Amino acid sequence: MAVARRHFARKGYNETDIVDIARDARLTTGAIYHHFKNKLALFRAVAEELETEILVASNSVAVGDPWEALHAAFEKLIDLCARPDVQRIIFIEAPQVIGPAAWRDIEMQYAFGALRNTLDALRDANRIKPYSTEYIACTLLALLRESSAEVARTRGSSKAREHVSELASGVFNLLRTRHDKV
């Protein structure tokens, strides 16, 4: 999986060859096909493994308040998602290779689904405005995708990162209910 991930991140799905993965992993192609039906199945497994890492990272923020935890997790995810492998595999290749509908189903099992659950709890507790949590989640994920892409594009420029953080904070503050603001 690690070798396949490196190949998919470096070359993309179309330019990656199972033979090259097998060679670099010191396996036979038969060994790979024993575990994965085809290259698409291997790619999907790699993408899901990355989604799991993103979910674990978002859940690893040790902040007691759910609102503060969400905001802190988002900040952490901007940097994680700026990694080249995440940019290429999750944001560029997966929706195209797996297909938008199938990829959305996968996202619902991982980051998107977890985000919606958190937003539902915050909305039910009257901590965020009563917008559709589906729309909020889509907006926040678009912000994450584009913000992390900007951080990646600028190679982690501290100025770009500071601007991204300010923008994210502004969006989060717009979502809070009036009585929840400090």
N, C-alpha and C positions, 0 to 999 in steps of 0.2 A: 504494500500500500504506500509506503513512504517513497519508494522509487517511482511508482506510478504518479504519485502526487508531484514529485519534482519534474517529471516529464510533462505532465499536463500543464503545470504552472509555467514552465519554460517554453514549450512548443505549442501549447493549445491542443485541443482534442483532435482536430483533423490532421495535424502534423505528427502526432504521437503514434508510434508503431508498437504493438504488443511485443514484437521480436526484440526491439530495443529495451523495453522494460524488462523482459525475461533475462536478456543478457546482463543488464546492469544489476539485476536482483540475484543473479547467479541461479536462475531457475530455467526450466524448460517452458516453452509456451503451453505445453500440455498441463503443466502444474498450475499455470494461471487459469487455463480454461477449465480445470477441475473445480476451481472455486468461483469462477465468473463465467457466465454464459458467453459473453463477448466483450468487446472493448467498451461498449456503452454501459454494461453492468459494472465493469471496473470503475469507469468514470463516476457513475452514480454513487458507488460505494465511497470513493474518495471525496466526492462532494458532501455526502452525508456525514462522513467523518469530520470534515471541516465544520459543518453545521453544528455537530455535537460539541466541538471545541468552542465555537462561538457561544453556544448555550451555556456550557460549563463556565466560561469566562464571565458571562453576564450574571450568572448566579453566584459567583464567588465574591462579589462585593459585600463586605461585612458592615452594612449600615442598617440600623434597626428600623428606621422610618421608611416605609415603602416608597414614598415619593423621592426621598433623598437617594435611596438605593437605586431606583430607576434612573435618575439623573447621573449618578456616579457610574453605573453600569454602562450607560450610553457613552460617557466620556472614555471609559476603558475600551469600549468596542470600536470607537473611532480609530484608535491606534492599532488595534488588532486587525481591523478590516482594511487598514492601509497597507498591510503586508502584501507583497506581490502575488503570492500564491492565492490568497483570499480574493484579491482584486480580479485575477484572471479566471480562477475556477468558479467562484461563487457569483460574481457580479457580471462577468462577460460571457463565459462559456456555458454555465449550467442552464440558464433560461433558454439558450439557443439549442444546445445539444439534447437536453432532456425534454424540452418543450415547455412553453409558459404554463400550461395548465398542470402538467405533472410536476413541474418545479414548484409551483404554488402549493400543491399538496405536500411536498416535502418540507417547504418552509413552514407550513402550518404545524408540522410535527416538532419543529425546532424553534428557532428564534422568533418567527412571526407569531406562532401560536402562544409562546411564552409571553411575548409582549402584549398580545391581546388579553391574555388572562390577567396580567398585572394591571393593564388599563381598565379592565372590567371591574376589578377590585377597587381601584382608585375612584372610578366613577360612582360605584355603589356606595362608597364612603364619602361621596360628595367632595372629593379632593381635586377632581378635575371637572372641567365644564362638560355638560351632558351631550357631547358630540358622539357620533358613532365611533366606537372603539376600532372598528374596521378601518375607518377613514384616518383616525389618528395614527394607528399602527402603520398604515401605508405611507402616511406623511413622514413619520419618524424614520421608517426604513429608507425612504427616498433621501431624507436628510443624511442618514448614516452612510448610504451608498455614495452620495455626491461629496459629502464632507471627507470621508475616508479617501475617496479618489483624489481630492484636492491635496490632502496631506501626502498621499503617495506621489502625486505629480510633482510636488515641490520638495520631494525627498525629506519630508519631515521638518520643513522650515518652521522655526519657532514662531515666526510672525504669522504664517498661514495657520499653524495649530492654534495660536491664540485667537485668531479671527473665527475659526471654526468653533472653538469653545464658546466664544461670546455669542455667536449666532445660535448655537444649540441651546444655550442658557435662555436666550430671548424667546425661542420657540417654546421651551418648557414653561417659562413664566406665563406665556399667553394661554397655556392650557389650564393653568391652575384656577380654581375658583377664587373669588374675591376673598372669602373668609379664610382660605388656606394660605394666602400670601403673608409673608412675615413683614 
